[in-house]
Amino acid sequence: MNETKQDPSLLPPIDSYRERRRLAVPALAISFVYLFASLLQAILVDIISRHAPQVMDYDWYTWVMAMVPLYAVGMPLALLIYRLEPVREKPTQRRLGFGVLLGLVAVCFTMSFLGNYLGQLINTIIGFIMGEKPANQLQALTTSSPLWTNLLFCGILAPIMEEIFYRKLLIDRLRHFGDLPAVLISGVIFGLIHGNFYQFFYTAALGILFGYLYVYTGRLRYTVALHMTFNMIGGVYTTEALKRVNLERLKTDPQAEIAENTVGYLMTLGYAAFVILAIIGALIAAIVFFLKKPPRLHLQKSERPLTAREWINVGLFNPGAWFLAAVILLLFL
């Protein structure tokens, strides 16, 4: 039986203040996390530079200064703001088979490849206009850091903390608007909060995928596992490969460079082969999935969906959303 679209004029009126508050509370929680973490980071850097400047020479210093204020202080304090908005209801729990998870790994890396390509293109255009291409700060940070800090912060802590913060805490409070708006909003915010075009497109795509997986399964373990796998392979592994090669020397003396850094180039070729196989696997899985049966998204709708005009009212005329937009703009600048 086909669902008929309800006439917007027949829908009961919404409480605009209440709906804005439901969106403003998580927006303010995210905003204050990054503002407070940045302030704390500036204070710690100032104290260390004055009283223990030798600490700044350690390889782990930048990672610790970037992540500890955010994960150990900022995000836990954001819980106080998140609690101002109660959770509607938790998603229904479902299990996923290992084969499905393996297919999702392929999908993740396919999204990453396409999103990264688009991000590189945007940054190339910006560089052409501005006369200087923006630096890839994440790549600079990981390549200048030792393996253990990349493993700890990029491979383990980031997936756990970000999934709790952007999937569970955020989506649980946005599901009042329906699963689809909650997944899309959380995914786009997750991409924007990274603050650069190198990461925006693929992190937003992954955020939407992880968000859907969370509302579909009701289990954070699956999104954490996928996120951790992605970061370990796409971040930690590739960084270790890059450390072992000299691309500038490869242009001038390729034979000597490859001979001296064989392991690095084998690791790089291995990752390239993995990405190609992942893309092929994702395409095959998609074709088989759609030919076998139509997809069932299992997305729960809101009891009172907002119309397009109401979304403009609730979203655009919302001080919390403006505040978050200002924080994101600062991060990009």
C-alpha positions in Angstrom: 0.0 0.0 0.0 1.5 3.4 -1.1 1.9 6.1 1.6 0.0 9.3 0.8 1.8 12.5 1.5 0.0 14.5 4.2 -1.1 18.0 3.4 1.1 20.4 5.3 -1.9 22.6 6.1 -3.6 19.7 8.0 -0.5 19.1 10.2 -0.8 20.3 13.8 1.3 23.5 14.5 4.8 23.0 16.0 6.3 24.6 19.0 9.0 26.6 17.2 10.9 27.4 20.4 10.9 23.7 21.5 12.1 22.5 18.0 14.8 25.1 17.9 16.0 24.1 21.3 16.2 20.5 20.3 18.6 21.5 17.5 20.4 24.2 19.5 21.4 22.1 22.4 23.6 19.6 20.5 24.9 22.5 18.3 26.0 24.4 21.4 27.5 21.2 22.9 29.7 20.7 19.8 30.6 24.4 19.7 31.7 24.7 23.3 33.7 21.5 23.1 36.0 23.0 20.4 36.1 26.5 21.8 36.9 25.2 25.3 39.5 22.7 24.0 41.1 25.5 21.9 41.3 27.8 24.9 42.7 25.0 27.2 45.2 24.1 24.5 46.4 27.8 24.2 46.8 28.0 28.0 48.7 24.7 28.2 51.0 25.7 25.3 51.7 29.0 27.0 52.5 27.4 30.4 54.8 24.8 28.8 56.6 27.3 26.6 57.3 29.4 29.7 58.2 26.8 32.2 59.2 23.6 30.3 60.0 24.5 26.7 62.1 21.3 26.3 58.8 19.4 26.3 57.9 21.0 23.0 60.7 19.1 21.2 59.2 15.7 21.9 57.5 13.9 18.9 54.3 13.3 20.8 53.9 16.9 21.9 51.7 18.1 19.1 49.3 15.1 19.3 48.9 15.4 23.0 48.3 19.2 22.8 45.7 18.7 20.0 43.8 15.7 21.5 44.0 15.7 25.3 42.1 19.0 25.8 39.5 17.8 23.3 39.0 14.1 24.4 39.9 14.3 28.1 38.2 17.6 29.0 36.1 19.1 26.2 34.0 16.1 25.2 33.3 15.0 28.8 32.2 18.6 29.8 29.9 18.6 26.7 27.8 15.9 28.4 26.6 18.6 30.8 25.1 20.5 27.8 23.8 17.4 26.0 21.8 16.5 29.2 19.7 19.6 28.7 18.0 17.8 25.8 16.6 14.3 26.7 17.0 11.3 24.4 13.8 10.4 22.5 14.4 6.7 22.3 17.3 4.4 21.5 17.4 2.6 18.1 16.3 -1.0 17.9 19.2 -3.3 18.2 20.1 -5.6 15.3 23.1 -7.8 14.5 25.4 -7.6 11.5 27.2 -10.6 9.9 30.9 -10.6 9.3 30.4 -10.6 5.6 28.3 -7.4 5.8 31.0 -5.7 7.9 33.6 -6.8 5.4 31.5 -5.3 2.6 31.2 -2.0 4.6 34.9 -1.8 4.9 35.1 -1.8 1.1 32.4 0.8 0.9 34.3 3.0 3.5 37.5 3.0 1.4 35.6 3.6 -1.8 33.9 6.7 -0.2 37.3 7.8 1.1 39.0 7.5 -2.3 36.2 9.5 -4.1 35.9 12.1 -1.3 39.7 12.6 -1.0 39.9 13.1 -4.7 37.2 15.8 -4.6 38.9 17.4 -1.6 42.2 17.5 -3.4 40.5 19.1 -6.4 38.8 21.8 -4.3 42.1 22.6 -2.6 43.9 22.7 -6.0 41.3 25.3 -7.2 41.8 27.3 -3.9 45.5 27.2 -4.4 45.2 28.4 -8.0 43.0 31.3 -6.8 44.9 32.2 -3.7 48.4 31.5 -5.1 49.1 28.9 -2.4 47.6 25.5 -1.8 46.3 25.0 1.7 48.5 22.6 3.8 47.2 19.2 4.8 47.6 19.6 8.5 46.6 16.1 9.4 49.1 14.6 7.1 51.8 16.9 8.4 50.9 15.9 12.0 50.9 12.1 11.4 54.1 12.1 9.3 56.0 14.0 12.0 54.7 11.8 14.8 56.0 8.5 16.0 54.1 5.3 15.4 52.8 4.9 19.0 51.1 8.3 19.0 49.5 7.7 15.7 48.2 4.3 16.9 47.0 5.7 20.2 45.3 8.9 19.1 44.4 8.3 15.4 43.9 4.5 15.5 42.2 4.0 18.9 41.1 7.1 20.8 39.7 9.1 17.8 37.3 6.3 16.6 36.0 5.6 20.1 35.5 9.2 21.2 34.1 10.5 17.9 31.6 7.6 17.6 30.4 8.2 21.1 30.2 12.0 20.6 28.9 12.3 17.0 26.9 9.1 16.6 25.4 8.1 20.0 25.1 11.4 21.9 24.3 13.5 18.8 22.0 11.2 16.8 20.1 10.1 19.9 19.0 13.7 20.4 18.3 14.4 16.8 16.2 11.4 16.2 13.2 13.4 17.4 13.2 14.9 13.8 13.4 11.4 12.3 16.2 9.0 11.5 17.0 10.5 8.1 17.5 14.1 9.2 19.4 12.9 12.3 21.8 10.9 10.1 22.3 13.6 7.5 22.8 16.4 10.0 25.2 14.5 12.2 27.2 13.3 9.1 27.6 16.8 7.6 28.5 18.3 11.0 31.1 15.5 11.5 32.6 16.4 8.1 32.6 20.2 8.7 34.1 20.0 12.2 37.3 18.6 10.7 37.8 22.2 9.4 39.4 21.5 6.1 38.5 20.4 2.5 41.0 17.6 2.5 38.9 15.7 5.0 35.4 17.2 4.7 34.0 15.2 1.8 35.0 11.8 2.8 34.5 12.3 6.5 31.0 13.6 5.9 30.2 10.6 3.7 31.6 8.2 6.3 29.7 10.1 9.0 26.5 9.6 7.1 27.3 5.9 6.6 28.2 5.4 10.3 25.2 7.3 11.4 22.9 5.1 9.3 24.6 2.0 10.6 24.1 3.2 14.2 20.3 3.8 13.8 20.0 0.5 11.9 21.8 -1.7 14.4 21.5 0.4 17.6 25.0 -0.8 18.4 28.0 1.5 18.6 30.5 -1.4 18.4 30.0 -1.7 14.6 30.7 1.9 13.9 33.7 2.0 16.2 35.1 -1.2 14.6 34.7 0.3 11.1 36.0 3.7 12.1 39.0 2.1 13.8 39.7 -0.2 10.8 39.5 2.8 8.5 41.9 5.0 10.6 44.3 2.1 11.2 44.7 1.4 7.4 44.0 4.8 5.9 45.8 6.8 8.5 48.4 4.9 10.5 49.5 2.4 7.9 49.7 4.9 5.0 51.6 7.3 7.3 54.2 4.6 8.0 54.5 4.0 4.3 55.0 7.7 3.5 57.7 7.9 6.1 59.7 5.3 4.2 59.7 7.0 0.8 61.2 10.1 -0.7 59.0 11.2 -3.6 61.2 14.1 -4.6 64.2 11.8 -4.9 62.1 9.3 -6.8 61.8 11.9 -9.6 65.6 12.4 -9.9 67.0 9.0 -9.0 64.2 6.4 -9.1 66.4 3.3 -9.1 68.5 4.2 -6.1 65.4 5.5 -4.2 63.4 2.3 -4.8 66.4 0.1 -3.9 67.1 1.9 -0.6 63.4 2.2 0.4 61.9 -1.0 -1.0 59.8 -1.7 2.1 58.1 1.8 1.9 57.2 1.3 -1.8 55.9 -2.2 -1.2 53.7 -0.8 1.5 52.5 1.9 -0.8 51.8 -0.5 -3.6 50.0 -2.8 -1.1 47.7 0.0 0.0 47.0 1.0 -3.6 46.1 -2.6 -4.4 43.9 -2.8 -1.4 42.0 0.4 -2.4 41.5 -0.9 -5.9 40.2 -4.2 -4.6 37.9 -2.4 -2.1 36.4 -0.3 -5.0 35.8 -3.4 -7.1 34.4 -5.2 -4.1 32.1 -2.3 -3.2 30.8 -2.2 -6.8 30.1 -5.9 -6.9 28.5 -5.9 -3.5 26.2 -3.0 -4.6 25.2 -4.7 -7.8 24.5 -8.0 -6.1 22.6 -6.2 -3.3 20.3 -4.2 -5.6 19.7 -7.1 -8.0 18.9 -9.5 -5.2 16.3 -7.4 -3.4 15.3 -3.8 -3.0 17.1 -2.2 0.0 15.1 -1.7 3.2 16.5 1.3 5.1 14.7 0.8 8.4 14.6 4.5 9.0 12.1 5.6 11.6 10.1 8.8 10.8 9.2 11.5 13.2 5.8 11.5 14.8 5.4 15.0 13.4 7.8 15.6 10.4 8.8 19.2 9.7 7.9 20.8 6.4 10.5 22.6 4.3 9.3 26.0 5.7 9.4 24.7 9.3 13.0 23.4 8.7 14.0 26.9 7.6 12.4 28.4 10.7 13.9 25.8 13.1 17.4 25.6 11.4 18.2 29.0 10.0 16.6 31.2 12.7 18.5 29.4 15.4 21.2 31.1 17.5 22.7 27.7 18.4 23.1 26.8 14.7 24.6 30.2 14.0 27.1 29.7 16.8 28.2 26.3 15.5 28.5 27.8 11.9 30.8 30.5 13.3 33.0 27.9 15.1 33.2 25.8 11.9 34.1 28.9 9.9 36.9 29.7 12.3 38.2 26.1 12.1 38.3 26.3 8.3 40.0 29.7 8.4 
